[in-house]
């Protein structure tokens, strides 16, 4: 019996997410991998689990998580038509740590992520999810460039 391998397509619903999923689908098809479409939602604010904090914030947060979950399910359903073994997964936490923990739990063979093409100043001040994944991941990370990176390369 062959154990099915796993590939994670990490999406954030930005423009590059569609290309991330397309790339992950290609890899999954070519290698008979199970595709996990994963979105990491921000962790709940400290007060969410308690009866403090503004109710409108709690309602907005719940609505936002529900919308993200529905979008992930819709994406997975659209890919099942391609004869692909796919599961959507919404997790919460700090992005890099949550993705790495999920990759470990799923015994992922690849993580596919998008690069947003932020400049050096942004990376110095805010860091980069892709950069941290490349440094810390125990499995290969496939980086899909954003559209702006493609167009800037063509201009050179």
C-alpha atoms as one frame of an Amber mdcrd trajectory, in Angstrom:
protein
   0.000   0.000   0.000   1.377   3.394  -1.022   1.073   6.209   1.480  -0.307
   9.330  -0.171   1.990  12.318   0.163   0.781  15.765   1.154   1.212  19.208
  -0.317   0.094  22.403   1.394  -1.042  25.410  -0.626  -0.881  28.292   1.855
  -3.229  31.049   0.751  -4.125  34.459   2.129  -6.847  35.396  -0.394  -4.564
  37.941  -2.086  -4.024  38.091  -5.858  -1.115  35.637  -5.707  -3.265  32.994
  -3.962  -4.828  31.834  -7.232  -1.383  31.194  -8.741  -0.308  29.417  -5.534
  -3.266  27.040  -5.859  -2.624  26.477  -9.593   1.026  25.635  -8.862   0.070
  23.309  -6.009  -2.501  21.579  -8.251   0.189  20.938 -10.877   2.519  19.420
  -8.284  -0.284  17.384  -6.701  -1.426  15.992 -10.045   2.088  15.139 -11.189
   2.924  13.329  -7.960  -0.472  11.985  -6.785  -0.292  14.108  -3.640  -3.186
  15.005  -1.365  -3.678  18.775  -1.618  -4.399  20.777   1.517  -5.526  24.350
   0.897  -4.640  26.113   4.122  -5.458  29.618   5.265  -4.030  30.929   8.515
  -6.393  33.398  10.147  -5.072  35.832  12.702  -5.330  34.583  16.269  -8.283
  35.766  18.307  -7.656  38.872  20.398  -7.020  38.116  24.056 -10.532  39.096
  25.133 -12.502  36.920  22.675 -12.751  33.931  25.015 -14.085  36.075  27.832
 -17.207  38.151  28.344 -15.292  41.379  27.912 -14.538  43.363  24.829 -16.936
  45.054  22.441 -19.659  42.784  21.063 -19.405  44.353  17.584 -15.743  43.308
  17.423 -16.627  39.776  18.456 -19.431  39.641  15.860 -17.150  41.031  13.122
 -14.467  38.467  13.962 -16.935  35.565  13.836 -18.368  36.801  10.530 -14.881
  37.186   9.037 -13.828  33.663  10.071 -17.082  32.246   8.679 -16.522  34.002
   5.324 -12.931  32.729   5.095 -14.082  29.191   5.901 -16.765  29.297   3.178
 -14.251  30.648   0.633 -11.836  27.807   1.440 -14.562  25.183   1.109 -15.661
  26.644  -2.229 -12.080  26.553  -3.526 -11.674  22.910  -2.492 -15.011  21.941
  -4.104 -14.015  23.620  -7.369 -10.817  21.555  -7.487 -12.503  18.231  -6.797
 -13.854  18.400 -10.348 -10.240  17.956 -11.486 -10.082  14.441 -10.006  -7.919
  15.757  -7.206  -7.848  14.678  -3.572  -8.214  18.064  -1.834  -9.126  19.318
   1.621  -9.541  22.887   2.838  -8.300  23.869   6.260  -8.693  27.093   8.239
  -6.313  27.430  11.169  -5.561  30.309  13.502  -2.335  31.610  14.935   0.838
  33.397  14.003   1.215  32.583  10.303   4.673  31.030  10.164   4.362  29.009
  13.350   0.852  27.801  12.447   1.901  26.731   8.935   4.978  24.917  10.204
   2.974  23.122  12.898   0.359  22.064  10.344   3.039  20.926   7.884   4.569
  18.797  10.636   1.173  17.374  11.661   0.286  16.519   8.046   3.793  15.235
   7.294   3.830  17.615   4.316   6.185  16.954   1.446   5.894  20.508   0.071
   4.556  23.887   1.109   3.559  26.212  -1.728   3.406  29.910  -0.816   3.174
  33.200  -2.640   5.582  36.066  -2.500   4.017  39.520  -2.374   7.052  41.338
  -3.699   7.397  43.776  -0.802  10.523  45.880  -0.824  13.542  45.666   1.462
  12.235  48.284   3.919   9.025  46.309   4.470  11.017  43.119   5.049  13.254
  44.873   7.570  10.319  46.352   9.483   7.697  43.622   9.193   9.573  40.530
   8.104   8.411  38.075   5.496   6.345  34.930   5.948   8.026  33.380   2.911
  11.512  34.211   4.172  10.764  32.701   7.607   9.272  29.570   6.046  12.359
  29.134   3.885  14.566  29.427   6.975  12.562  27.196   9.311  10.704  24.604
   7.230  11.826  20.989   7.359  10.219  20.304   3.965  10.763  22.033   0.606
   9.024  25.385   0.136   7.897  26.320  -3.375   7.675  30.114  -3.748   5.319
  31.531  -6.360   6.129  35.145  -7.298   3.421  37.773  -7.302   2.245  39.373
 -10.525   4.120  42.552  -9.657   7.350  40.595  -9.335   6.792  39.029 -12.766
   6.142  42.373 -14.380   9.161  43.989 -12.729  11.373  41.171 -13.984  10.092
  41.654 -17.500  10.888  45.365 -17.352  14.580  44.773 -16.554
